[in-house]
Amino acid sequence: MTTMQVELVSSEEHIFSGEAEYVVAPGSEGELGIYPHHISLINKLKPGLFRVKLPQKEIQLIYVISGGFLEVQGNKVTVLADVVERTDDLDEAKLLEQKRIAEEKLKNSGASMDKDDAKSYAALELIIAQLQAVDYMRKQSRRS
């Protein structure tokens, strides 16, 4: 079985380094599936799920990223993201409440977008990605 080296780095720390059968990333134009010996590329990522399929294991490591960049060079994938979160501790009820608050704040901000609105919008995107992770993990647990 062929594998590739994967590096996942946030703005604060090195999150994951290891071998993988493949990764799936939230590209700016849609999901990207990267397998060993993929062509070289650099792609902007949007907030969403970053999945790593570990060699000879049934599970995938699932992370929520805030966006960032993915680079494939040789047989190595590097992901640089501002925020990276493991999905183990996500609380759906809390996330739904945070989403409601963020949407309400943006709704009440009016037509002109300022710096605070941009931060609120980025936070909302991350919350939505976290909710997608909860949903993905729920579906995976049903298959087991």
N, CA, C and O atoms as a GROMACS GRO file, in nm:
protein
  576
    1MET      N    1   0.083  -0.117   0.000
    1MET     CA    2   0.000   0.000   0.000
    1MET      C    3   0.088   0.124   0.000
    1MET      O    4   0.181   0.137   0.080
    2THR      N    5   0.059   0.214  -0.090
    2THR     CA    6   0.134   0.338  -0.102
    2THR      C    7   0.076   0.443  -0.008
    2THR      O    8  -0.046   0.456   0.005
    3THR      N    9   0.164   0.517   0.057
    3THR     CA   10   0.121   0.624   0.145
    3THR      C   11   0.194   0.752   0.109
    3THR      O   12   0.283   0.754   0.024
    4MET      N   13   0.154   0.859   0.176
    4MET     CA   14   0.220   0.988   0.157
    4MET      C   15   0.236   1.054   0.293
    4MET      O   16   0.168   1.019   0.389
    5GLN      N   17   0.325   1.148   0.301
    5GLN     CA   18   0.350   1.223   0.424
    5GLN      C   19   0.252   1.340   0.431
    5GLN      O   20   0.233   1.412   0.332
    6VAL      N   21   0.190   1.361   0.547
    6VAL     CA   22   0.096   1.470   0.567
    6VAL      C   23   0.140   1.553   0.686
    6VAL      O   24   0.175   1.500   0.792
    7GLU      N   25   0.139   1.684   0.668
    7GLU     CA   26   0.170   1.779   0.774
    7GLU      C   27   0.052   1.875   0.786
    7GLU      O   28   0.012   1.937   0.688
    8LEU      N   29  -0.004   1.887   0.906
    8LEU     CA   30  -0.114   1.979   0.932
    8LEU      C   31  -0.067   2.075   1.040
    8LEU      O   32  -0.034   2.034   1.151
    9VAL      N   33  -0.065   2.204   1.006
    9VAL     CA   34  -0.009   2.305   1.094
    9VAL      C   35  -0.110   2.419   1.111
    9VAL      O   36  -0.164   2.469   1.013
   10SER      N   37  -0.133   2.459   1.237
   10SER     CA   38  -0.215   2.577   1.263
   10SER      C   39  -0.122   2.695   1.287
   10SER      O   40   0.000   2.679   1.286
   11SER      N   41  -0.180   2.811   1.308
   11SER     CA   42  -0.097   2.929   1.335
   11SER      C   43  -0.027   2.918   1.470
   11SER      O   44   0.068   2.992   1.497
   12GLU      N   45  -0.074   2.826   1.556
   12GLU     CA   46  -0.017   2.814   1.689
   12GLU      C   47   0.069   2.690   1.711
   12GLU      O   48   0.159   2.692   1.795
   13GLU      N   49   0.041   2.582   1.636
   13GLU     CA   50   0.114   2.458   1.664
   13GLU      C   51   0.110   2.361   1.547
   13GLU      O   52   0.030   2.375   1.454
   14HIS      N   53   0.198   2.263   1.555
   14HIS     CA   54   0.201   2.153   1.460
   14HIS      C   55   0.100   2.051   1.508
   14HIS      O   56   0.116   1.995   1.617
   15ILE      N   57  -0.005   2.023   1.430
   15ILE     CA   58  -0.118   1.942   1.476
   15ILE      C   59  -0.099   1.794   1.443
   15ILE      O   60  -0.120   1.708   1.528
   16PHE      N   61  -0.058   1.765   1.320
   16PHE     CA   62  -0.045   1.625   1.277
   16PHE      C   63   0.072   1.614   1.182
   16PHE      O   64   0.094   1.699   1.095
   17SER      N   65   0.147   1.507   1.200
   17SER     CA   66   0.254   1.473   1.108
   17SER      C   67   0.258   1.321   1.099
   17SER      O   68   0.277   1.253   1.200
   18GLY      N   69   0.242   1.269   0.979
   18GLY     CA   70   0.244   1.124   0.965
   18GLY      C   71   0.206   1.078   0.827
   18GLY      O   72   0.185   1.157   0.735
   19GLU      N   73   0.200   0.946   0.813
   19GLU     CA   74   0.165   0.883   0.686
   19GLU      C   75   0.014   0.875   0.671
   19GLU      O   76  -0.060   0.863   0.769
   20ALA      N   77  -0.032   0.881   0.547
   20ALA     CA   78  -0.175   0.869   0.518
   20ALA      C   79  -0.195   0.800   0.384
   20ALA      O   80  -0.111   0.809   0.294
   21GLU      N   81  -0.308   0.729   0.373
   21GLU     CA   82  -0.346   0.670   0.244
   21GLU      C   83  -0.401   0.778   0.152
   21GLU      O   84  -0.374   0.777   0.032
   22TYR      N   85  -0.477   0.872   0.209
   22TYR     CA   86  -0.528   0.986   0.133
   22TYR      C   87  -0.576   1.092   0.231
   22TYR      O   88  -0.590   1.065   0.351
   23VAL      N   89  -0.600   1.211   0.180
   23VAL     CA   90  -0.663   1.318   0.258
   23VAL      C   91  -0.776   1.378   0.175
   23VAL      O   92  -0.774   1.373   0.052
   24VAL      N   93  -0.873   1.435   0.244
   24VAL     CA   94  -0.981   1.509   0.179
   24VAL      C   95  -0.984   1.647   0.244
   24VAL      O   96  -0.991   1.659   0.366
   25ALA      N   97  -0.979   1.751   0.160
   25ALA     CA   98  -0.971   1.888   0.209
   25ALA      C   99  -1.080   1.974   0.146
   25ALA      O  100  -1.122   1.948   0.033
   26PRO      N  101  -1.125   2.077   0.218
   26PRO     CA  102  -1.229   2.166   0.165
   26PRO      C  103  -1.169   2.276   0.076
   26PRO      O  104  -1.144   2.387   0.123
   27GLY      N  105  -1.146   2.244  -0.049
   27GLY     CA  106  -1.090   2.342  -0.142
   27GLY      C  107  -1.185   2.457  -0.168
   27GLY      O  108  -1.306   2.445  -0.147
   28SER      N  109  -1.131   2.566  -0.214
   28SER     CA  110  -1.214   2.684  -0.239
   28SER      C  111  -1.318   2.660  -0.348
   28SER      O  112  -1.419   2.730  -0.353
   29GLU      N  113  -1.294   2.564  -0.435
   29GLU     CA  114  -1.388   2.533  -0.544
   29GLU      C  115  -1.459   2.399  -0.522
   29GLU      O  116  -1.530   2.352  -0.611
   30GLY      N  117  -1.442   2.338  -0.405
   30GLY     CA  118  -1.504   2.210  -0.375
   30GLY      C  119  -1.404   2.118  -0.307
   30GLY      O  120  -1.287   2.152  -0.291
   31GLU      N  121  -1.452   1.999  -0.266
   31GLU     CA  122  -1.365   1.905  -0.195
   31GLU      C  123  -1.251   1.855  -0.284
   31GLU      O  124  -1.269   1.828  -0.403
   32LEU      N  125  -1.134   1.844  -0.222
   32LEU     CA  126  -1.016   1.791  -0.290
   32LEU      C  127  -0.979   1.657  -0.229
   32LEU      O  128  -0.963   1.646  -0.108
   33GLY      N  129  -0.966   1.556  -0.310
   33GLY     CA  130  -0.915   1.428  -0.266
   33GLY      C  131  -0.772   1.415  -0.313
   33GLY      O  132  -0.744   1.422  -0.432
   34ILE      N  133  -0.681   1.397  -0.220
   34ILE     CA  134  -0.539   1.390  -0.252
   34ILE      C  135  -0.488   1.251  -0.215
   34ILE      O  136  -0.500   1.208  -0.100
   35TYR      N  137  -0.433   1.182  -0.313
   35TYR     CA  138  -0.378   1.047  -0.294
   35TYR      C  139  -0.228   1.052  -0.319
   35TYR      O  140  -0.177   1.150  -0.374
   36PRO      N  141  -0.155   0.946  -0.279
   36PRO     CA  142  -0.010   0.943  -0.304
   36PRO      C  143   0.021   0.968  -0.452
   36PRO      O  144  -0.051   0.924  -0.541
   37HIS      N  145   0.130   1.038  -0.475
   37HIS     CA  146   0.181   1.070  -0.609
   37HIS      C  147   0.087   1.162  -0.687
   37HIS      O  148   0.083   1.159  -0.810
   38HIS      N  149   0.011   1.244  -0.614
   38HIS     CA  150  -0.076   1.344  -0.676
   38HIS      C  151   0.011   1.448  -0.746
   38HIS      O  152   0.126   1.468  -0.708
   39ILE      N  153  -0.043   1.513  -0.847
   39ILE     CA  154   0.034   1.619  -0.912
   39ILE      C  155   0.057   1.734  -0.813
   39ILE      O  156  -0.020   1.752  -0.719
   40SER      N  157   0.162   1.809  -0.836
   40SER     CA  158   0.193   1.923  -0.749
   40SER      C  159   0.084   2.029  -0.764
   40SER      O  160   0.036   2.056  -0.874
   41LEU      N  161   0.048   2.089  -0.652
   41LEU     CA  162  -0.050   2.197  -0.657
   41LEU      C  163  -0.046   2.276  -0.529
   41LEU      O  164   0.000   2.230  -0.425
   42ILE      N  165  -0.098   2.398  -0.539
   42ILE     CA  166  -0.124   2.482  -0.424
   42ILE      C  167  -0.268   2.526  -0.438
   42ILE      O  168  -0.310   2.570  -0.545
   43ASN      N  169  -0.345   2.514  -0.329
   43ASN     CA  170  -0.487   2.546  -0.336
   43ASN      C  171  -0.530   2.618  -0.210
   43ASN      O  172  -0.487   2.583  -0.100
   44LYS      N  173  -0.614   2.718  -0.227
   44LYS     CA  174  -0.673   2.787  -0.113
   44LYS      C  175  -0.783   2.697  -0.055
   44LYS      O  176  -0.859   2.636  -0.130
   45LEU      N  177  -0.790   2.692   0.078
   45LEU     CA  178  -0.892   2.612   0.146
   45LEU      C  179  -0.994   2.702   0.210
   45LEU      O  180  -0.962   2.813   0.255
   46LYS      N  181  -1.118   2.655   0.216
   46LYS     CA  182  -1.223   2.728   0.286
   46LYS      C  183  -1.250   2.656   0.418
   46LYS      O  184  -1.202   2.544   0.437
   47PRO      N  185  -1.324   2.716   0.508
   47PRO     CA  186  -1.357   2.648   0.634
   47PRO      C  187  -1.432   2.517   0.606
   47PRO      O  188  -1.521   2.512   0.522
   48GLY      N  189  -1.394   2.414   0.677
   48GLY     CA  190  -1.458   2.284   0.658
   48GLY      C  191  -1.382   2.171   0.722
   48GLY      O  192  -1.299   2.193   0.811
   49LEU      N  193  -1.410   2.050   0.676
   49LEU     CA  194  -1.349   1.929   0.732
   49LEU      C  195  -1.224   1.892   0.655
   49LEU      O  196  -1.221   1.896   0.532
   50PHE      N  197  -1.121   1.858   0.730
   50PHE     CA  198  -0.999   1.802   0.673
   50PHE      C  199  -0.988   1.661   0.728
   50PHE      O  200  -0.975   1.642   0.849
   51ARG      N  201  -0.992   1.562   0.638
   51ARG     CA  202  -0.993   1.422   0.680
   51ARG      C  203  -0.863   1.354   0.637
   51ARG      O  204  -0.815   1.374   0.525
   52VAL      N  205  -0.808   1.274   0.728
   52VAL     CA  206  -0.684   1.200   0.702
   52VAL      C  207  -0.713   1.051   0.720
   52VAL      O  208  -0.752   1.009   0.829
   53LYS      N  209  -0.695   0.973   0.617
   53LYS     CA  210  -0.714   0.827   0.624
   53LYS      C  211  -0.581   0.764   0.661
   53LYS      O  212  -0.486   0.767   0.583
   54LEU      N  213  -0.576   0.709   0.781
   54LEU     CA  214  -0.453   0.646   0.829
   54LEU      C  215  -0.431   0.512   0.760
   54LEU      O  216  -0.527   0.442   0.728
   55PRO      N  217  -0.306   0.477   0.737
   55PRO     CA  218  -0.277   0.349   0.670
   55PRO      C  219  -0.327   0.229   0.750
   55PRO      O  220  -0.307   0.221   0.871
   56GLN      N  221  -0.391   0.137   0.681
   56GLN     CA  222  -0.436   0.009   0.736
   56GLN      C  223  -0.524   0.023   0.860
   56GLN      O  224  -0.524  -0.064   0.947
   57LYS      N  225  -0.599   0.132   0.868
   57LYS     CA  226  -0.694   0.152   0.978
   57LYS      C  227  -0.827   0.189   0.916
   57LYS      O  228  -0.833   0.249   0.809
   58GLU      N  229  -0.935   0.153   0.984
   58GLU     CA  230  -1.068   0.183   0.935
   58GLU      C  231  -1.106   0.330   0.955
   58GLU      O  232  -1.186   0.386   0.880
   59ILE      N  233  -1.047   0.391   1.058
   59ILE     CA  234  -1.088   0.527   1.094
   59ILE      C  235  -1.015   0.633   1.012
   59ILE      O  236  -0.910   0.609   0.954
   60GLN      N  237  -1.076   0.749   1.013
   60GLN     CA  238  -1.013   0.869   0.959
   60GLN      C  239  -0.997   0.967   1.074
   60GLN      O  240  -1.082   0.974   1.163
   61LEU      N  241  -0.889   1.043   1.073
   61LEU     CA  242  -0.876   1.155   1.165
   61LEU      C  243  -0.952   1.270   1.102
   61LEU      O  244  -0.936   1.298   0.983
   62ILE      N  245  -1.035   1.337   1.180
   62ILE     CA  246  -1.117   1.445   1.127
   62ILE      C  247  -1.086   1.572   1.205
   62ILE      O  248  -1.089   1.574   1.328
   63TYR      N  249  -1.055   1.676   1.130
   63TYR     CA  250  -1.025   1.807   1.188
   63TYR      C  251  -1.118   1.911   1.125
   63TYR      O  252  -1.161   1.895   1.011
   64VAL      N  253  -1.147   2.016   1.199
   64VAL     CA  254  -1.217   2.131   1.144
   64VAL      C  255  -1.112   2.240   1.124
   64VAL      O  256  -1.039   2.274   1.217
   65ILE      N  257  -1.105   2.293   1.002
   65ILE     CA  258  -1.009   2.400   0.976
   65ILE      C  259  -1.084   2.528   0.939
   65ILE      O  260  -1.196   2.524   0.890
   66SER      N  261  -1.018   2.640   0.963
   66SER     CA  262  -1.079   2.770   0.937
   66SER      C  263  -1.054   2.816   0.795
   66SER      O  264  -1.094   2.927   0.758
   67GLY      N  265  -0.990   2.736   0.715
   67GLY     CA  266  -0.944   2.776   0.583
   67GLY      C  267  -0.793   2.774   0.585
   67GLY      O  268  -0.733   2.730   0.683
   68GLY      N  269  -0.731   2.821   0.481
   68GLY     CA  270  -0.585   2.822   0.475
   68GLY      C  271  -0.538   2.782   0.338
   68GLY      O  272  -0.600   2.814   0.237
   69PHE      N  273  -0.425   2.710   0.335
   69PHE     CA  274  -0.366   2.669   0.208
   69PHE      C  275  -0.319   2.525   0.217
   69PHE      O  276  -0.274   2.478   0.321
   70LEU      N  277  -0.330   2.456   0.104
   70LEU     CA  278  -0.283   2.318   0.091
   70LEU      C  279  -0.178   2.317  -0.019
   70LEU      O  280  -0.197   2.376  -0.125
   71GLU      N  281  -0.068   2.249   0.008
   71GLU     CA  282   0.037   2.233  -0.093
   71GLU      C  283   0.068   2.086  -0.108
   71GLU      O  284   0.085   2.014  -0.010
   72VAL      N  285   0.074   2.041  -0.232
   72VAL     CA  286   0.118   1.905  -0.263
   72VAL      C  287   0.248   1.918  -0.341
   72VAL      O  288   0.252   1.983  -0.446
   73GLN      N  289   0.352   1.856  -0.288
   73GLN     CA  290   0.484   1.861  -0.351
   73GLN      C  291   0.548   1.724  -0.337
   73GLN      O  292   0.573   1.679  -0.225
   74GLY      N  293   0.573   1.658  -0.448
   74GLY     CA  294   0.625   1.523  -0.440
   74GLY      C  295   0.520   1.434  -0.377
   74GLY      O  296   0.405   1.431  -0.421
   75ASN      N  297   0.558   1.361  -0.275
   75ASN     CA  298   0.465   1.272  -0.207
   75ASN      C  299   0.434   1.326  -0.067
   75ASN      O  300   0.419   1.251   0.029
   76LYS      N  301   0.424   1.459  -0.059
   76LYS     CA  302   0.400   1.525   0.069
   76LYS      C  303   0.288   1.627   0.055
   76LYS      O  304   0.285   1.705  -0.041
   77VAL      N  305   0.195   1.627   0.153
   77VAL     CA  306   0.086   1.723   0.159
   77VAL      C  307   0.107   1.808   0.284
   77VAL      O  308   0.123   1.756   0.394
   78THR      N  309   0.107   1.939   0.265
   78THR     CA  310   0.120   2.032   0.377
   78THR      C  311  -0.002   2.121   0.380
   78THR      O  312  -0.039   2.180   0.278
   79VAL      N  313  -0.066   2.131   0.496
   79VAL     CA  314  -0.181   2.219   0.514
   79VAL      C  315  -0.146   2.322   0.621
   79VAL      O  316  -0.108   2.287   0.732
   80LEU      N  317  -0.161   2.449   0.585
   80LEU     CA  318  -0.140   2.559   0.678
   80LEU      C  319  -0.275   2.626   0.700
   80LEU      O  320  -0.337   2.674   0.605
   81ALA      N  321  -0.321   2.629   0.824
   81ALA     CA  322  -0.451   2.687   0.857
   81ALA      C  323  -0.438   2.773   0.981
   81ALA      O  324  -0.356   2.745   1.068
   82ASP      N  325  -0.518   2.879   0.988
   82ASP     CA  326  -0.517   2.964   1.107
   82ASP      C  327  -0.564   2.888   1.230
   82ASP      O  328  -0.499   2.889   1.334
   83VAL      N  329  -0.679   2.820   1.216
   83VAL     CA  330  -0.738   2.747   1.327
   83VAL      C  331  -0.761   2.603   1.284
   83VAL      O  332  -0.817   2.577   1.178
   84VAL      N  333  -0.718   2.509   1.369
   84VAL     CA  334  -0.742   2.367   1.347
   84VAL      C  335  -0.796   2.310   1.478
   84VAL      O  336  -0.737   2.331   1.584
   85GLU      N  337  -0.909   2.239   1.469
   85GLU     CA  338  -0.969   2.180   1.588
   85GLU      C  339  -0.994   2.033   1.566
   85GLU      O  340  -1.039   1.992   1.459
   86ARG      N  341  -0.965   1.952   1.667
   86ARG     CA  342  -1.006   1.812   1.666
   86ARG      C  343  -1.156   1.808   1.686
   86ARG      O  344  -1.213   1.899   1.745
   87THR      N  345  -1.220   1.706   1.638
   87THR     CA  346  -1.366   1.699   1.644
   87THR      C  347  -1.417   1.622   1.765
   87THR      O  348  -1.538   1.605   1.780
   88ASP      N  349  -1.329   1.575   1.850
   88ASP     CA  350  -1.368   1.490   1.964
   88ASP      C  351  -1.462   1.559   2.062
   88ASP      O  352  -1.552   1.496   2.116
   89ASP      N  353  -1.442   1.688   2.086
   89ASP     CA  354  -1.513   1.756   2.195
   89ASP      C  355  -1.622   1.851   2.148
   89ASP      O  356  -1.663   1.939   2.224
   90LEU      N  357  -1.669   1.837   2.026
   90LEU     CA  358  -1.770   1.929   1.977
   90LEU      C  359  -1.906   1.901   2.039
   90LEU      O  360  -1.950   1.787   2.047
   91ASP      N  361  -1.972   2.006   2.084
   91ASP     CA  362  -2.103   1.998   2.148
   91ASP      C  363  -2.206   2.060   2.053
   91ASP      O  364  -2.208   2.182   2.033
   92GLU      N  365  -2.291   1.976   1.994
   92GLU     CA  366  -2.384   2.023   1.892
   92GLU      C  367  -2.479   2.131   1.945
   92GLU      O  368  -2.501   2.231   1.876
   93ALA      N  369  -2.534   2.113   2.062
   93ALA     CA  370  -2.629   2.210   2.118
   93ALA      C  371  -2.561   2.347   2.137
   93ALA      O  372  -2.619   2.451   2.105
   94LYS      N  373  -2.442   2.345   2.188
   94LYS     CA  374  -2.367   2.469   2.209
   94LYS      C  375  -2.335   2.537   2.075
   94LYS      O  376  -2.346   2.659   2.062
   95LEU      N  377  -2.296   2.456   1.976
   95LEU     CA  378  -2.265   2.510   1.844
   95LEU      C  379  -2.388   2.571   1.778
   95LEU      O  380  -2.380   2.676   1.715
   96LEU      N  381  -2.504   2.506   1.793
   96LEU     CA  382  -2.627   2.560   1.735
   96LEU      C  383  -2.663   2.694   1.798
   96LEU      O  384  -2.709   2.785   1.728
   97GLU      N  385  -2.642   2.707   1.928
   97GLU     CA  386  -2.668   2.834   1.996
   97GLU      C  387  -2.569   2.942   1.949
   97GLU      O  388  -2.609   3.056   1.926
   98GLN      N  389  -2.442   2.907   1.934
   98GLN     CA  390  -2.342   3.002   1.885
   98GLN      C  391  -2.376   3.046   1.743
   98GLN      O  392  -2.359   3.163   1.707
   99LYS      N  393  -2.424   2.953   1.663
   99LYS     CA  394  -2.463   2.984   1.524
   99LYS      C  395  -2.580   3.082   1.524
   99LYS      O  396  -2.579   3.179   1.448
  100ARG      N  397  -2.680   3.057   1.607
  100ARG     CA  398  -2.795   3.146   1.614
  100ARG      C  399  -2.754   3.287   1.654
  100ARG      O  400  -2.800   3.385   1.595
  101ILE      N  401  -2.666   3.297   1.753
  101ILE     CA  402  -2.619   3.428   1.800
  101ILE      C  403  -2.542   3.500   1.690
  101ILE      O  404  -2.562   3.620   1.667
  102ALA      N  405  -2.453   3.429   1.623
  102ALA     CA  406  -2.373   3.489   1.516
  102ALA      C  407  -2.461   3.536   1.400
  102ALA      O  408  -2.440   3.644   1.346
  103GLU      N  409  -2.559   3.455   1.363
  103GLU     CA  410  -2.649   3.494   1.254
  103GLU      C  411  -2.732   3.616   1.293
  103GLU      O  412  -2.753   3.706   1.211
  104GLU      N  413  -2.778   3.620   1.416
  104GLU     CA  414  -2.856   3.734   1.464
  104GLU      C  415  -2.771   3.861   1.462
  104GLU      O  416  -2.818   3.968   1.422
  105LYS      N  417  -2.646   3.850   1.506
  105LYS     CA  418  -2.556   3.965   1.509
  105LYS      C  419  -2.532   4.018   1.368
  105LYS      O  420  -2.533   4.140   1.346
  106LEU      N  421  -2.512   3.928   1.273
  106LEU     CA  422  -2.490   3.971   1.135
  106LEU      C  423  -2.618   4.030   1.074
  106LEU      O  424  -2.612   4.126   0.998
  107LYS      N  425  -2.730   3.974   1.109
  107LYS     CA  426  -2.859   4.023   1.058
  107LYS      C  427  -2.884   4.165   1.105
  107LYS      O  428  -2.937   4.247   1.030
  108ASN      N  429  -2.847   4.195   1.228
  108ASN     CA  430  -2.871   4.327   1.286
  108ASN      C  431  -2.764   4.430   1.251
  108ASN      O  432  -2.778   4.547   1.288
  109SER      N  433  -2.659   4.390   1.181
  109SER     CA  434  -2.549   4.482   1.155
  109SER      C  435  -2.577   4.579   1.040
  109SER      O  436  -2.507   4.679   1.028
  110GLY      N  437  -2.677   4.552   0.959
  110GLY     CA  438  -2.710   4.644   0.850
  110GLY      C  439  -2.637   4.610   0.721
  110GLY      O  440  -2.577   4.503   0.708
  111ALA      N  441  -2.643   4.702   0.627
  111ALA     CA  442  -2.593   4.676   0.492
  111ALA      C  443  -2.441   4.690   0.481
  111ALA      O  444  -2.378   4.617   0.405
  112SER      N  445  -2.382   4.782   0.555
  112SER     CA  446  -2.236   4.803   0.542
  112SER      C  447  -2.161   4.707   0.634
  112SER      O  448  -2.194   4.693   0.751
  113MET      N  449  -2.060   4.641   0.578
  113MET     CA  450  -1.983   4.543   0.655
  113MET      C  451  -1.857   4.610   0.710
  113MET      O  452  -1.778   4.665   0.634
  114ASP      N  453  -1.839   4.605   0.841
  114ASP     CA  454  -1.718   4.659   0.901
  114ASP      C  455  -1.630   4.544   0.950
  114ASP      O  456  -1.658   4.427   0.926
  115LYS      N  457  -1.523   4.581   1.019
  115LYS     CA  458  -1.425   4.482   1.067
  115LYS      C  459  -1.488   4.380   1.162
  115LYS      O  460  -1.457   4.261   1.155
  116ASP      N  461  -1.575   4.426   1.251
  116ASP     CA  462  -1.642   4.335   1.344
  116ASP      C  463  -1.733   4.237   1.272
  116ASP      O  464  -1.743   4.120   1.309
  117ASP      N  465  -1.800   4.286   1.167
  117ASP     CA  466  -1.887   4.199   1.088
  117ASP      C  467  -1.805   4.091   1.017
  117ASP      O  468  -1.848   3.976   1.008
  118ALA      N  469  -1.689   4.129   0.967
  118ALA     CA  470  -1.602   4.033   0.899
  118ALA      C  471  -1.557   3.924   0.997
  118ALA      O  472  -1.552   3.806   0.961
  119LYS      N  473  -1.526   3.964   1.120
  119LYS     CA  474  -1.488   3.865   1.221
  119LYS      C  475  -1.606   3.775   1.256
  119LYS      O  476  -1.590   3.654   1.272
  120SER      N  477  -1.725   3.834   1.266
  120SER     CA  478  -1.844   3.755   1.296
  120SER      C  479  -1.874   3.656   1.184
  120SER      O  480  -1.912   3.542   1.209
  121TYR      N  481  -1.857   3.701   1.061
  121TYR     CA  482  -1.880   3.613   0.946
  121TYR      C  483  -1.780   3.497   0.946
  121TYR      O  484  -1.819   3.382   0.922
  122ALA      N  485  -1.652   3.525   0.974
  122ALA     CA  486  -1.550   3.420   0.980
  122ALA      C  487  -1.581   3.322   1.092
  122ALA      O  488  -1.565   3.201   1.076
  123ALA      N  489  -1.627   3.373   1.207
  123ALA     CA  490  -1.664   3.286   1.319
  123ALA      C  491  -1.783   3.198   1.281
  123ALA      O  492  -1.786   3.080   1.316
  124LEU      N  493  -1.880   3.255   1.210
  124LEU     CA  494  -1.996   3.179   1.166
  124LEU      C  495  -1.955   3.067   1.070
  124LEU      O  496  -2.005   2.955   1.080
  125GLU      N  497  -1.864   3.096   0.978
  125GLU     CA  498  -1.815   2.993   0.887
  125GLU      C  499  -1.751   2.877   0.963
  125GLU      O  500  -1.773   2.761   0.928
  126LEU      N  501  -1.674   2.908   1.065
  126LEU     CA  502  -1.610   2.804   1.145
  126LEU      C  503  -1.713   2.723   1.223
  126LEU      O  504  -1.700   2.601   1.232
  127ILE      N  505  -1.814   2.788   1.278
  127ILE     CA  506  -1.921   2.717   1.349
  127ILE      C  507  -1.994   2.622   1.254
  127ILE      O  508  -2.024   2.509   1.291
  128ILE      N  509  -2.022   2.668   1.134
  128ILE     CA  510  -2.088   2.583   1.034
  128ILE      C  511  -2.001   2.462   1.002
  128ILE      O  512  -2.052   2.351   0.989
  129ALA      N  513  -1.871   2.483   0.988
  129ALA     CA  514  -1.779   2.371   0.963
  129ALA      C  515  -1.780   2.273   1.079
  129ALA      O  516  -1.775   2.151   1.058
  130GLN      N  517  -1.785   2.324   1.201
  130GLN     CA  518  -1.790   2.237   1.319
  130GLN      C  519  -1.919   2.155   1.320
  130GLN      O  520  -1.917   2.037   1.354
  131LEU      N  521  -2.031   2.217   1.283
  131LEU     CA  522  -2.157   2.144   1.276
  131LEU      C  523  -2.153   2.037   1.166
  131LEU      O  524  -2.210   1.929   1.183
  132GLN      N  525  -2.085   2.066   1.056
  132GLN     CA  526  -2.066   1.965   0.951
  132GLN      C  527  -1.986   1.847   1.005
  132GLN      O  528  -2.014   1.732   0.971
  133ALA      N  529  -1.888   1.876   1.089
  133ALA     CA  530  -1.808   1.768   1.148
  133ALA      C  531  -1.892   1.681   1.239
  133ALA      O  532  -1.881   1.559   1.236
  134VAL      N  533  -1.978   1.743   1.319
  134VAL     CA  534  -2.067   1.667   1.407
  134VAL      C  535  -2.156   1.576   1.323
  134VAL      O  536  -2.174   1.459   1.355
  135ASP      N  537  -2.212   1.630   1.216
  135ASP     CA  538  -2.301   1.554   1.129
  135ASP      C  539  -2.225   1.439   1.060
  135ASP      O  540  -2.275   1.327   1.052
  136TYR      N  541  -2.105   1.468   1.012
  136TYR     CA  542  -2.023   1.365   0.947
  136TYR      C  543  -1.991   1.251   1.043
  136TYR      O  544  -2.001   1.134   1.007
  137MET      N  545  -1.954   1.286   1.165
  137MET     CA  546  -1.917   1.184   1.262
  137MET      C  547  -2.040   1.102   1.304
  137MET      O  548  -2.028   0.981   1.328
  138ARG      N  549  -2.156   1.166   1.313
  138ARG     CA  550  -2.279   1.093   1.344
  138ARG      C  551  -2.309   0.989   1.234
  138ARG      O  552  -2.345   0.875   1.264
  139LYS      N  553  -2.294   1.030   1.109
  139LYS     CA  554  -2.317   0.938   0.997
  139LYS      C  555  -2.217   0.823   0.998
  139LYS      O  556  -2.252   0.709   0.968
  140GLN      N  557  -2.092   0.853   1.032
  140GLN     CA  558  -1.989   0.749   1.037
  140GLN      C  559  -2.017   0.648   1.148
  140GLN      O  560  -1.995   0.528   1.130
  141SER      N  561  -2.066   0.697   1.262
  141SER     CA  562  -2.094   0.606   1.372
  141SER      C  563  -2.213   0.514   1.341
  141SER      O  564  -2.219   0.401   1.391
  142ARG      N  565  -2.306   0.561   1.259
  142ARG     CA  566  -2.418   0.476   1.218
  142ARG      C  567  -2.373   0.361   1.129
  142ARG      O  568  -2.432   0.253   1.130
  143ARG      N  569  -2.268   0.387   1.050
  143ARG     CA  570  -2.217   0.283   0.959
  143ARG      C  571  -2.142   0.173   1.032
  143ARG      O  572  -2.132   0.061   0.984
  144SER      N  573  -2.090   0.206   1.149
  144SER     CA  574  -2.008   0.109   1.224
  144SER      C  575  -2.092   0.000   1.286
  144SER      O  576  -2.039  -0.089   1.352
   0.00000   0.00000   0.00000
